[in-house]
Amino acid sequence: MRATALMIQRMTLDVLFPASADEAATLYGDGEGITVFAGGTIILPEIAAGRLVPERALMLHKSGLDEIRTDGDRVLIGAMVTVAALAEGDDPFLAGAASQVADGEIRRNATVGGNICSPPGDDAQRGDLGGALIALGARVRSTGAGGERTEPVEDFLAGDRAGRLVLELEYDGFERRTGAHSLRRRHAHSYAIAGAVACSRADGSDLRVAVTGVGPTAVRCRSVEQSRDPADVLKDVQPVDDAVATAAYRTAVLPTVVREALDHLEHA
Amino acid sequence: MNLIVNGSEVEIVSPPLTPLLHVLRDELDITGPKAGCQQGGCGTCTVLIDGEPRRSCLTAVAAVDGASITTIEGVGQAEELSAVQAAFYKHYAAQCGFCTPGMVLAATALIERKGGPVERDEVLEALGGHYCRCTGYVKIIDAVMAASRGEVDSVDDLPVPEPGQPEVLPKGSPA
């Protein structure tokens, strides 16, 4: 064994392997001093390079959270369902969104739970699935300090995600019209410059619009939902600068991206 | 922990959060998977995990305990190249060779999954996370498409260098 492995051995104090969701929740407790390890696509390089030294790591791959199931009209997606499984899943809207994330090889590691928990990176915004999940009206079931709770994805993203263990996502399966548009390049590490997603009922009512990639998390765009005017997106979100694009560029293109998504929905 | 690496079962002593890449290279001395960017961006560490291409640098070994791993060492032999390897050779799809292990494995999985000729778009999608800084990709894409069409079914016509002798490239070689 050479230096790298020895270094990791010294750093890793305690790795836990819960065998069920309940055991995972119990071991997680209030999350103090625990690093959740889902797909590892973001944190494994950090750990390997010694930039992140988890006191205790909670590995979830044996916790049974990797299933997509239905309960009546509800669709439930375990936190450890891979983005690849979603990309190959039955819901064409979610499959389309998932197939835009990273590349096929990374999607086989990356998980839905990790995607909505990922903080922004040094160079780019992350969490491309957030917008699609908000537009679907999805809810997050998570545990942590104060116990288990279920809340809309947009509330979860706006809250203190760092202290929560995501167990499952759920949304209501009914006939929808959907539209999406994003600006991106095809590469593993190319996060979206800006993306917009829209869903409504088949008759066009209950419009839900979200944007992703323009700030630290995906954001629900209530102003656009009410007015149906793409320009109103700038009332809902303030684009940021990063290595992928400037705030000024995002501000300039975002209404067009939203209009494209609304047009797709209109003609769906 | 155990892995089946290129058909042989091995016991793993590295700690659970060690990237599979370092288990292969440092514990098992299997150096086909290259340590490139080590953050998922370059694709040269890609191996097949239960037949599916994944980045070994992003995969904690504990997460694939018991899995079957195929590295480039498990694909073809020096005297008996796989179809993809032979196509890479024939189409000059390898120059410095650093990206080749990941490219060949990803292409092999793509062709196996499709079970027949693959289109250019499918190659671009499957190799979209693999960097090559030499070839400009055209020859790689040509090679993968040719291999998928079974156009390279024999390597008998490929020159095999004698031990100790310099490799003689066919006439017209751009290299």
Chai-1 contact restraints between the chains, C-beta under 6 A:
chainA,res_idxA,chainB,res_idxB,connection_type,confidence,min_distance_angstrom,max_distance_angstrom,comment,restraint_id
A,M1,B,D26,contact,1.0,0.0,6.0,A-B,restraint_1
A,M1,B,E27,contact,1.0,0.0,6.0,A-B,restraint_2
A,R2,B,D26,contact,1.0,0.0,6.0,A-B,restraint_3
A,T4,B,H22,contact,1.0,0.0,6.0,A-B,restraint_4
A,T4,B,D26,contact,1.0,0.0,6.0,A-B,restraint_5
A,A5,B,S14,contact,1.0,0.0,6.0,A-B,restraint_6
A,A5,B,T18,contact,1.0,0.0,6.0,A-B,restraint_7
A,A5,B,H22,contact,1.0,0.0,6.0,A-B,restraint_8
A,A5,B,D26,contact,1.0,0.0,6.0,A-B,restraint_9
A,I8,B,P15,contact,1.0,0.0,6.0,A-B,restraint_10
A,I8,B,T18,contact,1.0,0.0,6.0,A-B,restraint_11
A,Q9,B,P15,contact,1.0,0.0,6.0,A-B,restraint_12
A,T12,B,P15,contact,1.0,0.0,6.0,A-B,restraint_13
A,T12,B,L17,contact,1.0,0.0,6.0,A-B,restraint_14
A,V15,B,P16,contact,1.0,0.0,6.0,A-B,restraint_15
A,G40,B,L58,contact,1.0,0.0,6.0,A-B,restraint_16
A,G40,B,A60,contact,1.0,0.0,6.0,A-B,restraint_17
A,T41,B,G40,contact,1.0,0.0,6.0,A-B,restraint_18
A,T41,B,L58,contact,1.0,0.0,6.0,A-B,restraint_19
A,L44,B,P19,contact,1.0,0.0,6.0,A-B,restraint_20
A,L44,B,L58,contact,1.0,0.0,6.0,A-B,restraint_21
A,L44,B,A60,contact,1.0,0.0,6.0,A-B,restraint_22
A,P45,B,Q38,contact,1.0,0.0,6.0,A-B,restraint_23
A,P45,B,Q39,contact,1.0,0.0,6.0,A-B,restraint_24
A,I47,B,L17,contact,1.0,0.0,6.0,A-B,restraint_25
A,A48,B,P19,contact,1.0,0.0,6.0,A-B,restraint_26
A,H61,B,A63,contact,1.0,0.0,6.0,A-B,restraint_27
A,D103,B,G128,contact,1.0,0.0,6.0,A-B,restraint_28
A,D103,B,G129,contact,1.0,0.0,6.0,A-B,restraint_29
A,E105,B,T46,contact,1.0,0.0,6.0,A-B,restraint_30
A,E105,B,P53,contact,1.0,0.0,6.0,A-B,restraint_31
A,E105,B,R54,contact,1.0,0.0,6.0,A-B,restraint_32
A,E105,B,R55,contact,1.0,0.0,6.0,A-B,restraint_33
A,E105,B,G129,contact,1.0,0.0,6.0,A-B,restraint_34
A,I106,B,G40,contact,1.0,0.0,6.0,A-B,restraint_35
A,R108,B,E52,contact,1.0,0.0,6.0,A-B,restraint_36
A,R108,B,R54,contact,1.0,0.0,6.0,A-B,restraint_37
A,N109,B,R54,contact,1.0,0.0,6.0,A-B,restraint_38
A,N109,B,L58,contact,1.0,0.0,6.0,A-B,restraint_39
A,R186,B,G128,contact,1.0,0.0,6.0,A-B,restraint_40
A,A188,B,G41,contact,1.0,0.0,6.0,A-B,restraint_41
A,A188,B,G129,contact,1.0,0.0,6.0,A-B,restraint_42
A,H189,B,G41,contact,1.0,0.0,6.0,A-B,restraint_43
